[in-house]
Structures are given as C-alpha cells and as structure tokens.
Amino acid sequence: MDEMEEWDDNTIKYFESIWAHEAIQTVWRRNRRGSNMLWCTDYLFDNCRRIAGKDYEATRDDILRARIKTTGVKQTRIQRKDTIVDFVDVGGQRSERRKWLHCFDGVHAIIFLAALDDFLVPESTGARAKEILDLFQEVTGNKALTDTETIFILYLNKVDLFKEKFEPSKLQACLPNATNVETWQEGVKYIAHRFHRRFSGYNLWCTHVGCALYETNCKRIFHSMAEAVLEENMRKSGMELSTAKKKNRCCDEVYF
C-alpha cells in the first residue's frame, strides 16, 4: 500500500479484525516472547484507527515508538538551564562501528546502550550476548578514551521486554554460568555483573536499568551524565564538591 494513500473505514476495520483474531493473538504472544519481531507491533495495531485518521497528529508515545535506523553519525545539541550538551549518536550495526573512532576525540562521557532482551535470544548458543560483551570491553578499553579518562555510563535498556520474556533457561542458553538465576531481577543484576567484569576503561560511573520509552528514565540518565562530567571536571581542576560521591574505577551499583 502506498504510504501516502489514505485508509478508508473498511480498510481500518479489516486490519482491526485481523489483529483481534484469536489465532493472530496467539501467534503474536508466542513469537514476541521468542523472537525479534517488531516490539511495538501491538501498539501500532491497537492504535491503527487513530493513526490512520485524516486529522492524525503524532503523540509523545507515537514519537517515542518511532524508529529510524542510525547510519553514520548524528549530533544533537540540548540545553538544560545554563548547560549545553552535545549528544553524538552512532549506529550500532557492525558496518557502522568503523565510523566511531573519529567521534572519540574530546568526548567527556559515553552512554553505552545495551538491550537486555538480547540476552534471552540464544542465536548460535549465545553469540549475540558474547558479541555485546566483547564490544563493551573493546570500546571501554579504547586507548583514545582511557588516555583522556572518559567516563562511561552503562544503560541496560528494554527491561520491560526482558521482564515479559524472562525464563531462567533462556538466560542460561546465552550465559551458561547463570545457573542460580531464578527471577528477572536476578537476571538483570547478573547481566550487569557480566558487563562490570568486562569493563576495561577509566571510570564506569554507574549502571542504569530501564526503558527508553519512559521519560523519567531519560531524565535520570541525563542527570547522571551531567553529575559525572561536572564532578570529574572539578577533580581534574583540583576542586572537589563537598557532597561528591566517591566513585571506584568500576561502580557495581545498579539503579532500577
């Protein structure tokens, strides 16, 4: 269907009836738990009548669920009160990683984003999980970042999908040593521990667990980043905040 074509009421009813069918719902529930189907499929179908409307205007939730593949390097400037922060977004696909190196110059902090539900998909006996952990070790140990004492914040994303899909056997298929993990909370902490063990950089400021769809999570990440950069800059200049937290090279705290 042409993306510019308007949907009439019959077309909308057709899609609504398909989505409401018991067989479709059964297939969706089964595959959502075990595959990489588009995670917001249910949201799109549940809201198809509103989205297809002639007077449709995207809501905040619609925008948060929109996905545009990152290719190359995208830079966004955000001002919060008197603080200006430049965010540089780099594509995570294998073909995009060679473009990262020239982005490391002059960086104060890096947010490493990892999807928790990737640790429940045992592709080739956990190859995906191993790739993520290997990449984390490689990036945090990059000489350009260790020489400049760059701060890292680890953000374990999609905790909502991880909670929904979690089964101890799935996690063990990806991470065989996770033998004593029984709950999704224990699973998150175990995954965070595996990241902490692989950290090879200067300072892992903190580890956050959440969902990027939630505004409060994004605000919390921004606050952590601003706090980390401020305190590190003060330390380098010989100053220290009286309330400054003492951070280890790798902070083991996990914030849900």
FENJOFEN-V515200 format. One line per field, one symbol per residue. psi: psi as a letter, one per 20 degrees, with the letter a starting at -180 (. if undefined). A space follows every 50 residues. Layout:
BEGIN
psi = ???
END
This chain:
BEGIN
psi = ppiipqprhhgghghghghipggghggggghhhjalqohkghggghjhgg hiqhkppprghgghiqpppoqbpppppppodjpppopopqpiqgiihiih giiipjphqpooppphiijjnmpllkhggggghgggggghjphhhhhjlp qqppoorlhghgggipphhgghhhnhilhjphrhghgghggghhghhipk bgongrpqpbpiiphhghhhgggggggggghghhghjjrpphjpqoprho piqpo.
END
